[in-house]
Each structure stands twice: as structure tokens, then as C-alpha cells.
Amino acid sequence: MAEHIIRLQGVTKEFDTKGGKVVALKDINLDIERGDSYGIIGLSGAGKSTLVRTINLLEQPTEGKVIFNGSTLTGLGNKDLNLHRRRISMIFQQFNLLMQRDAIGNILFPLEIAGVPKAEALEKAQELLKVVDLEDRAHSYPSQLSGGQKQRIAIARALASDPEVILCDEATSALDPKTTRSILALLRKINEERGITLVVITHEMDVIKQLCNKVAVIEYGEIVERGEVSEIFKKPKTKAARKLFFPDGQSHEKPLTKTSTRNRVRLVFDEATAGEPIIANMIMEVGAPVNFLYANLDVLGGSQKGQMVICLAADRQTAEKQKEYLTAKGVEFIEIDEDETFGEEAEK
Amino acid sequence: MDTQTLIQLLGEGTVQTLIMTLVGTLVSYIIGLPVGVSLIVTGPNGIRPMPAYNKVMGFLVNVIRSMPFLILMIAFMPYIRMVIGTGIGTWATTSALILAAWPFVARMVEQSLLEVDPGVIEAAQAMGASNMQIIRKVLLLEARPSLLNGAAVATITILGYSAMAGTLGGGGLGDIAIRYGHYRFQPTIMWITIIVLVILVQIMQEIGIKLAAKMDNRIN
């Protein structure tokens, strides 16, 4: 088993507000293994930003323990905590670059803090500019850079201290889709080639699909479901996870129909089941048609997964036969409740 | 009064005013800058909240700021005389200026530092920067343009105070305006000192704006 680089044990965070106590995190237990790209997904207000900030103790948990690399961070003095923090970098939605320093000056910043000798630091910063493909912008100021370029500089800055973990707080939420893809590809490369553990906070399922191997779904300050992304994609158990993994409004497609809400199933195909015309065969075998409601192809951590929502035959017997056929063929499917929605409504 | 004497008088007055203003501003910053930084750092959203210190210092700053400069100068005159041996002249006025101006400077500094993006401070904390490193490398540097603009405003305000101090025998251009322009009914001298003061203010403002713009890397 790989070692746990980050462990949260019974982490609870309460905020005192004018309206009384607000519980932002409730008894969170989370183990992240070295080399993971661990996604934490939830709607805004679910507590995911607070959660990621407890990892480097930007937020002090009210209760519970944060363990990094075997040492307990909670309860440490500032000096010791700062030493550990240098091993945990962070990137942000708003980039948070120093506006008065140029690109290379920003990358030098964590090295200055750590007291790295100037010549060595400069060499490293220049090398990191290459890693993020911005060698030619060394002396540009953040105000002269695009959003994507700013995030690349922020990533180079995050790499400067040779971290073991990078916390990504909605790192692509302020970027357009094309830039988002290139930033995610860069982060993926960093995770794979350097073995740096990523903790990815996002509200976008696409980010999880493209970047993460594991995911935790957080709702109202609690982790309601967690596991391998491919597993949860196949069989999301909780409503929250279903809402996130079912075809959603991001494609901006209206659901084909709202009339048939009964007997709907969601199928997931992977490389093993995609080669065969299973649905066509099922129709011929059982002798009853199905109604197609939705279909698309996802790329999940590099491998393709298809998902499809179909409406089975109206009478129960035929529908059972169809389900049996699917099970026999090894296609993963789950039934969708009558009151569950997908399409644009699912966003709410 | 012949032109020669007038020019000499105005020259000495201008030099005195500049000394009072610049020394006054400098010392006010030596006191006010750390106080302003401490107000931000110990504030409720600061990097090291210290509610008791913050309240007490904030109150002290407000008390002194609510006293009009002339009243403050008169009230503190006996103490200034005790410390530096005289209640009139350039150095007595400079002392009074510092006494009145440091809280003003502290508030200006506080305002400038408030403009620093909290996200950048958070990023520095996440990197493991100590509070001292955050103050020196993030707060003061990111706020530099605003601090320079503030310094120009502070210098001009202190120049205004020094002219007021002239009514109490404080020396400098204000003193000349009162003694010659007012008491001896020489409106020409009055207006000449006013023109010299206007020119001084213009120069200081220009330097402040130019320097702040030159030091600001956000606009290009």
C-alpha cells in the first residue's frame, strides 16, 4: 500500500458568525496517498474551500487532527508549521500573484522566503519558466499576462519549493475552456512526471474527469461519497454524486424529453464493452424497443468512457428482460429514480 | 523693505518651512509607519490579530487626530518647552508637527495597506512566510504606489500645519505671512508667501504622483 501523505482525522470547523455558529466541516476523515490526484467536488458553500485550507492550516480546525507526512500539523508553533508549509504549495482561482513583481520575481518569492541563495534561486526560477512554457515572459508583470499565463506562473511558483503536495483551489474556474484544458494537462503532467500529489478543489465535474484518479463528494460540510473516479462514475451511490456524475447542464443540451421519467437507466460503457453493439443486440434479442434520452463520451483520466441514458420498455416484464440482458453482457447500469432530473435542471 | 531684504527673508522662510516639513514628515513616518502596519497586522482580519492592542492604539490615534492642530500645539507647548528648552522657532514647531502628524500618517499607511489583496497575503502564508516576511515583502511592497501617494498627501498636510504654526511664532513662511503680511499690513508679502506655498505644494504633489506611477508595475 502506498503511504498516506495527508490524513485528516475528525476535522471539524465551526465559524462564529453574527447569526450564531456555522458548522463548515463536520467530522471529516480523509486519507490521501502519495501520488494521488485527489479531487474534492461539491457545490459552492459545501465547505470544500475550507476543507483544503485546513490541510495547510490556513484554517485552524476547531477539532480534529491534520497529519502531513507522518507529522501532526495541528498544534504546531508558527515556525515549525511554516517549515511544513514549504512542502505544501497552493494555487488559487484568482492566481494571487504579487502585482508589483514580474513573472520571475514571483517564482523567486518562495525561494527568498526559504532563504535559498540568489544564484541558485535564479537558475531554478528560469528552469521553471521553461517547465510552464513562459521563458519569454520572465520580465512581464502580472498585469501584462493573460489569465492562463498568470496561472502558469503561479504553478511555476508552486513548484519552486519542491513541494510534495500542490493544493489547487478552483485553479481553472476563472479560465476559459481552452485555457482550462491546457492548465489541467500541465497539472496532470506534474502529477505524473514529478509524482507530486494533487488535491483538487472544484465544482466542475470535467476537472475531476480530466485530472483526478480519486474523488470525494462533499455536501453540507460532510464527505458523502468517495473512491476511485472510474468506480464512482460507473456507480454513484448518493444523490449528490449522481447529480454530479449524471449528464448535466454543462453540455448546455436540453434533455430530449421530460415525459418519460419511468424505467430510465444510465449505462456506462468502457473499452471492454464499447466494441459490441449491445443496445442494438438487446433490442433484437428481447424484441422491444428502447428510447434514447442522452448519450455522450467522456475521457476519464486518459481512458474513454461512454454514458447513455435510455428508457426501457414500459411493461415491467420486458424491462426486467432487458436489464438481465445488460447484466449478462457486463454493462454497468443504474436505475434513475422518477424524481431525479438530469439536463439543465440538475445544475440547481 | 527693499527687494534684497525681502528675497533674503523669503529665502530663509522657505528653507525653514522645508526643514520643518521634511524633518516633521520623516519623523512622523518613522513613528507612524510601524504604527499603521501594526494596526493592519493586529486588526480582526490581520495576520496576527491582537484585539486589545488594536483597540488601544486605534483609540490613541483617534484622540490625537480629533484635536485641531493649533489647539494641540498650544496645549503641548509647555511640555515641548520642557523637553527641548524653547517653545518657539523651527524646532519647537517641528516637535509639535510630529506630535500631531504621526497618527495621521498611521491612518494613511493603514488605508494603503488595506488595499493589498488578501489573496496574495494568503498565498504568502501558504508558502510558509513568517509574519515579518509578509510585512516586508508583501504588504509594504504591494502597497508601495499607494504609500507614496499617501506620503505626498501627508507632506502637504504637514506643510499646511507648519504654516499654521507661524501664528504662534513658529518660524517659516507662515510666520512671515503673519508678521509682515498681517500685523504690518503688507498684503504684497502676504500674497508672495501664499504663492511660494502654492508652488511648494504643487512640486510635492507632482513628485508624489510621478514617483508612485513610476513605482507601480500594475499599469504599463
Interface residues (C-beta under 8 A of the other chain):
Chain A: N56 L58 N78 K79 L81 N82 L83 H84 R85 R86 I88 S89 M90 F92 Q94 N96 L97 L98 M99 Q100 R101 D102 F109 P110 E112 I113 A114 Y141 P142 S143 Q144 S161 L167
Chain B: D117 G119 V120 E122 A123 A124 Q125 A126 M127 G128 A129 S130 N131 Q133 K137 V138 L141 E142 R144 P145 D216 N217 R218 I219 N220
